[in-house]
Amino acid sequence: MSETETAAPTAEWLTLPELVEILGEPLGRVHRLFDEQHLVGSRRNGPLAVPAVFLKDDQPIGSLRGTIIVLRDAGFSDDEVIDWLLAEEESIGRAPIAALRDGHKSEVRRVARGLA
């Protein structure tokens, strides 16, 4: 299995200060990435954090935003969005985030739309 195919719930998580450093953006801009649905995070383990696999080349994965919107429109909470993206999806054959990282957004969104 390649690195992009191993997106498990035990993945590395990045806090807001780490995102500020990695993205090279001020905290206000990082907050806007959440507000504009380019990123989704969770507080389940303490401070707001994002799975590191949601970034590629030190930027949010471009196709992540549309997928987050589809899942939220289907009634998913932020934690449920993250869990779905990280879990193995039988109809895709791997975790949806791995497919997004490899450029297969249409396949991921098709499955996500079916969840509504």
GROMACS elastic network, one bead per residue, 0.5 to 0.9 nm:
[ bonds ]
;  ai    aj funct       b0    kb
    1     4     6  0.81345   500
    1     5     6  0.60286   500
    1     6     6  0.70748   500
    2     5     6  0.52974   500
    2     6     6  0.68917   500
    3     6     6  0.55278   500
    3     7     6  0.80416   500
    3    98     6  0.85620   500
    4     7     6  0.68321   500
    4    53     6  0.82188   500
    4    95     6  0.89644   500
    4    97     6  0.81252   500
    4    99     6  0.79006   500
    4   101     6  0.67425   500
    4   102     6  0.74060   500
    5     8     6  0.89697   500
    5    94     6  0.63146   500
    5    95     6  0.66617   500
    5    97     6  0.82811   500
    5    98     6  0.50120   500
    5    99     6  0.76968   500
    6    11     6  0.85738   500
    6    86     6  0.86652   500
    6    94     6  0.82275   500
    6    95     6  0.75228   500
    6    98     6  0.72093   500
    7    10     6  0.80944   500
    7    11     6  0.63290   500
    7    53     6  0.70061   500
    7    85     6  0.83540   500
    7    86     6  0.52979   500
    7    87     6  0.71912   500
    7    88     6  0.81971   500
    7    94     6  0.86700   500
    7    95     6  0.62776   500
    7    96     6  0.86406   500
    7    97     6  0.69051   500
    7    98     6  0.64830   500
    8    11     6  0.53917   500
    8    83     6  0.89550   500
    8    86     6  0.54312   500
    8    87     6  0.62488   500
    8    88     6  0.80634   500
    8    95     6  0.79735   500
    9    12     6  0.86210   500
    9    51     6  0.85301   500
    9    82     6  0.87009   500
    9    83     6  0.70851   500
    9    86     6  0.60153   500
    9    87     6  0.70800   500
   10    13     6  0.85628   500
   11    51     6  0.63537   500
   11    52     6  0.71507   500
   11    53     6  0.75277   500
   11    86     6  0.85138   500
   12    50     6  0.84654   500
   12    51     6  0.58302   500
   12    52     6  0.55079   500
   12    53     6  0.76958   500
   13    49     6  0.58416   500
   13    50     6  0.52806   500
   13    52     6  0.52977   500
   13    53     6  0.84143   500
   14    17     6  0.80958   500
   14    18     6  0.57133   500
   14    19     6  0.62833   500
   14    48     6  0.84379   500
   14    49     6  0.51131   500
   14    50     6  0.51284   500
   14    51     6  0.61240   500
   14    52     6  0.58413   500
   15    18     6  0.52009   500
   15    19     6  0.61905   500
   15    20     6  0.87091   500
   15    47     6  0.68379   500
   15    48     6  0.59996   500
   15    50     6  0.65457   500
   16    20     6  0.61373   500
   16    21     6  0.86569   500
   16    27     6  0.75346   500
   16    30     6  0.75891   500
   16    31     6  0.85202   500
   16    47     6  0.82124   500
   16    48     6  0.67221   500
   16    49     6  0.64517   500
   16    50     6  0.82324   500
   17    20     6  0.50868   500
   17    21     6  0.63797   500
   17    22     6  0.87352   500
   17    27     6  0.77664   500
   18    21     6  0.51322   500
   18    22     6  0.60946   500
   18    23     6  0.84240   500
   19    22     6  0.50558   500
   19    23     6  0.57032   500
   19    24     6  0.78889   500
   19    25     6  0.81351   500
   19    27     6  0.85220   500
   19    30     6  0.72685   500
   19    49     6  0.87738   500
   19    50     6  0.84924   500
   19    58     6  0.89444   500
   20    23     6  0.54497   500
   20    24     6  0.56364   500
   20    25     6  0.53412   500
   20    26     6  0.59982   500
   20    27     6  0.59489   500
   20    29     6  0.86493   500
   20    30     6  0.65816   500
   21    24     6  0.51806   500
   21    25     6  0.71802   500
   21    26     6  0.85768   500
   22    25     6  0.80894   500
   22    58     6  0.59893   500
   22    59     6  0.81463   500
   23    26     6  0.86354   500
   23    30     6  0.81350   500
   23    58     6  0.58076   500
   23    59     6  0.61860   500
   23    60     6  0.86638   500
   24    58     6  0.88386   500
   25    28     6  0.80671   500
   25    29     6  0.60834   500
   25    30     6  0.64951   500
   26    29     6  0.54496   500
   26    30     6  0.64863   500
   26    31     6  0.88794   500
   27    30     6  0.50151   500
   27    31     6  0.62191   500
   27    32     6  0.86876   500
   28    31     6  0.51157   500
   28    32     6  0.63656   500
   28    33     6  0.88932   500
   29    33     6  0.64636   500
   30    33     6  0.51245   500
   30    34     6  0.69158   500
   30    35     6  0.89360   500
   30    39     6  0.89392   500
   31    34     6  0.52923   500
   31    35     6  0.63348   500
   31    36     6  0.86879   500
   32    36     6  0.58000   500
   32    37     6  0.81844   500
   32    38     6  0.84317   500
   33    36     6  0.52483   500
   33    37     6  0.60496   500
   33    38     6  0.50177   500
   33    39     6  0.57498   500
   33    40     6  0.84790   500
   33    60     6  0.86427   500
   34    38     6  0.59121   500
   34    40     6  0.58781   500
   34    41     6  0.77330   500
   35    38     6  0.77868   500
   35    39     6  0.82118   500
   35    40     6  0.88699   500
   36    39     6  0.78676   500
   36    65     6  0.80182   500
   37    40     6  0.65117   500
   37    64     6  0.83154   500
   37    65     6  0.53654   500
   37    66     6  0.80675   500
   37    68     6  0.65852   500
   37    69     6  0.69597   500
   38    60     6  0.65963   500
   38    61     6  0.79717   500
   38    62     6  0.75969   500
   38    63     6  0.85674   500
   38    64     6  0.63707   500
   38    66     6  0.81311   500
   38    68     6  0.77833   500
   39    50     6  0.75756   500
   39    54     6  0.74609   500
   39    55     6  0.89562   500
   39    60     6  0.67400   500
   39    61     6  0.86325   500
   39    64     6  0.72566   500
   39    65     6  0.67684   500
   39    68     6  0.79053   500
   40    49     6  0.85263   500
   40    50     6  0.65864   500
   40    51     6  0.88470   500
   40    54     6  0.87142   500
   40    65     6  0.87681   500
   40    68     6  0.74482   500
   40    78     6  0.63074   500
   40    79     6  0.84660   500
   40    81     6  0.78498   500
   40    82     6  0.72568   500
   41    48     6  0.60147   500
   41    49     6  0.52113   500
   41    51     6  0.75928   500
   41    78     6  0.65970   500
   41    79     6  0.74298   500
   41    82     6  0.74664   500
   42    45     6  0.76001   500
   42    46     6  0.84006   500
   42    47     6  0.78621   500
   42    48     6  0.52830   500
   42    49     6  0.55030   500
   42    50     6  0.65913   500
   42    51     6  0.89243   500
   42    78     6  0.66440   500
   42    79     6  0.59258   500
   42    82     6  0.79580   500
   43    46     6  0.51308   500
   43    47     6  0.52658   500
   43    49     6  0.64661   500
   43    79     6  0.85542   500
   44    47     6  0.78958   500
   44    48     6  0.79781   500
   44    49     6  0.87499   500
   44    79     6  0.79696   500
   45    48     6  0.80634   500
   45    49     6  0.82260   500
   46    49     6  0.81849   500
   49    52     6  0.89578   500
   50    53     6  0.84090   500
   50    54     6  0.71752   500
   50    82     6  0.86310   500
   51    54     6  0.57380   500
   51    55     6  0.80682   500
   51    82     6  0.80886   500
   51    86     6  0.87536   500
   52    55     6  0.57671   500
   52    56     6  0.85018   500
   53    56     6  0.70592   500
   53    60     6  0.89604   500
   53    61     6  0.86777   500
   53    86     6  0.88482   500
   53    97     6  0.73741   500
   53    98     6  0.82465   500
   53   101     6  0.81888   500
   54    59     6  0.83656   500
   54    60     6  0.58859   500
   54    61     6  0.59794   500
   54    64     6  0.74967   500
   54    97     6  0.72739   500
   54   101     6  0.82195   500
   55    58     6  0.57343   500
   55    59     6  0.50989   500
   55    61     6  0.53922   500
   55    62     6  0.89869   500
   55   101     6  0.86868   500
   56    59     6  0.54291   500
   56    60     6  0.62030   500
   56    61     6  0.57154   500
   56    62     6  0.88840   500
   56   101     6  0.73466   500
   57    60     6  0.82432   500
   57    61     6  0.85738   500
   59    62     6  0.81492   500
   60    63     6  0.85774   500
   60    64     6  0.73235   500
   60    65     6  0.86314   500
   61    64     6  0.53978   500
   61    65     6  0.79124   500
   61   100     6  0.76126   500
   61   101     6  0.68917   500
   62    65     6  0.66262   500
   62    66     6  0.84652   500
   62   100     6  0.87715   500
   63    66     6  0.59351   500
   63    67     6  0.66908   500
   63    68     6  0.89490   500
   63   100     6  0.65690   500
   63   101     6  0.84489   500
   63   103     6  0.79634   500
   63   104     6  0.88282   500
   63   105     6  0.61719   500
   64    67     6  0.51942   500
   64    68     6  0.60957   500
   64    69     6  0.86791   500
   64    97     6  0.81663   500
   64   100     6  0.71474   500
   64   101     6  0.89540   500
   64   105     6  0.82520   500
   65    68     6  0.51493   500
   65    69     6  0.62790   500
   65    70     6  0.87596   500
   66    69     6  0.50681   500
   66    70     6  0.62395   500
   66    71     6  0.87012   500
   66   105     6  0.88350   500
   66   109     6  0.79825   500
   67    70     6  0.51057   500
   67    71     6  0.62282   500
   67    72     6  0.85681   500
   67    81     6  0.89583   500
   67   105     6  0.78769   500
   67   108     6  0.75695   500
   67   109     6  0.59429   500
   67   112     6  0.73342   500
   68    71     6  0.52179   500
   68    72     6  0.60744   500
   68    73     6  0.84884   500
   68    78     6  0.86360   500
   68    81     6  0.67718   500
   68    82     6  0.88680   500
   69    72     6  0.51489   500
   69    73     6  0.60103   500
   69    74     6  0.85480   500
   70    73     6  0.51228   500
   70    74     6  0.63060   500
   70    75     6  0.89727   500
   70   109     6  0.72556   500
   70   112     6  0.66145   500
   70   113     6  0.63980   500
   70   116     6  0.85263   500
   71    75     6  0.66407   500
   71    76     6  0.55909   500
   71    77     6  0.83825   500
   71    80     6  0.86751   500
   71    81     6  0.62987   500
   71   109     6  0.87801   500
   71   112     6  0.62426   500
   71   113     6  0.74259   500
   71   115     6  0.78611   500
   71   116     6  0.77827   500
   72    75     6  0.50561   500
   72    77     6  0.66006   500
   72    78     6  0.77009   500
   72    81     6  0.73397   500
   73    76     6  0.72533   500
   73   116     6  0.76052   500
   74   112     6  0.82352   500
   74   113     6  0.74722   500
   74   114     6  0.89335   500
   74   115     6  0.66187   500
   75   116     6  0.74081   500
   76    79     6  0.78771   500
   76    80     6  0.54901   500
   76    81     6  0.58635   500
   77    80     6  0.50622   500
   77    81     6  0.61584   500
   77    82     6  0.86869   500
   78    81     6  0.50489   500
   78    82     6  0.62965   500
   78    83     6  0.86114   500
   79    82     6  0.51553   500
   79    83     6  0.60810   500
   79    84     6  0.85845   500
   80    84     6  0.60263   500
   80    85     6  0.84882   500
   81    84     6  0.52867   500
   81    85     6  0.61969   500
   81    86     6  0.87018   500
   82    85     6  0.51641   500
   82    86     6  0.61844   500
   82    87     6  0.85668   500
   83    86     6  0.52659   500
   83    87     6  0.59692   500
   84    87     6  0.53366   500
   84    88     6  0.80119   500
   84    89     6  0.78692   500
   84    95     6  0.79560   500
   84    96     6  0.73644   500
   84    97     6  0.87135   500
   85    88     6  0.81617   500
   85    89     6  0.84640   500
   85    95     6  0.62143   500
   85    97     6  0.50836   500
   85    98     6  0.83575   500
   86    89     6  0.87478   500
   86    95     6  0.54661   500
   86    96     6  0.65723   500
   86    97     6  0.60132   500
   86    98     6  0.80823   500
   87    94     6  0.78174   500
   87    95     6  0.51320   500
   87    96     6  0.73112   500
   87    97     6  0.85003   500
   88    92     6  0.81230   500
   88    93     6  0.70199   500
   88    96     6  0.71646   500
   89    92     6  0.54572   500
   89    93     6  0.58765   500
   89    94     6  0.54491   500
   89    95     6  0.53987   500
   89    96     6  0.65293   500
   90    94     6  0.67215   500
   90    95     6  0.84210   500
   91    94     6  0.81648   500
   91   111     6  0.75019   500
   92    95     6  0.73522   500
   92    96     6  0.70598   500
   92    99     6  0.77995   500
   92   107     6  0.73060   500
   92   108     6  0.72593   500
   92   111     6  0.79073   500
   93    96     6  0.86578   500
   93    99     6  0.89940   500
   94    97     6  0.84309   500
   94    98     6  0.67725   500
   94    99     6  0.71160   500
   95    98     6  0.53272   500
   95    99     6  0.66756   500
   95   100     6  0.89238   500
   96    99     6  0.50659   500
   96   100     6  0.62220   500
   96   101     6  0.86105   500
   96   104     6  0.88545   500
   96   105     6  0.87258   500
   96   107     6  0.88635   500
   96   108     6  0.59443   500
   97   101     6  0.60599   500
   97   102     6  0.85674   500
   97   108     6  0.84412   500
   98   101     6  0.50504   500
   98   102     6  0.62980   500
   98   103     6  0.88064   500
   98   104     6  0.87619   500
   99   102     6  0.50706   500
   99   103     6  0.63596   500
   99   104     6  0.51809   500
   99   105     6  0.70023   500
   99   107     6  0.80542   500
   99   108     6  0.69680   500
  100   103     6  0.50497   500
  100   104     6  0.51799   500
  100   105     6  0.52510   500
  100   106     6  0.88413   500
  100   107     6  0.88021   500
  100   108     6  0.70604   500
  101   104     6  0.75367   500
  101   105     6  0.85990   500
  102   105     6  0.84865   500
  103   106     6  0.86035   500
  104   107     6  0.57178   500
  104   108     6  0.65961   500
  104   109     6  0.89007   500
  105   108     6  0.50877   500
  105   109     6  0.59861   500
  105   110     6  0.84279   500
  106   109     6  0.51986   500
  106   110     6  0.60124   500
  106   111     6  0.86820   500
  107   110     6  0.52046   500
  107   111     6  0.64782   500
  107   112     6  0.86993   500
  108   111     6  0.53250   500
  108   112     6  0.61318   500
  108   113     6  0.86614   500
  109   113     6  0.59252   500
  109   114     6  0.84787   500
  110   113     6  0.52827   500
  110   114     6  0.64912   500
  111   114     6  0.51524   500
  111   115     6  0.68429   500
  112   115     6  0.53254   500
  112   116     6  0.74634   500
  113   116     6  0.57655   500
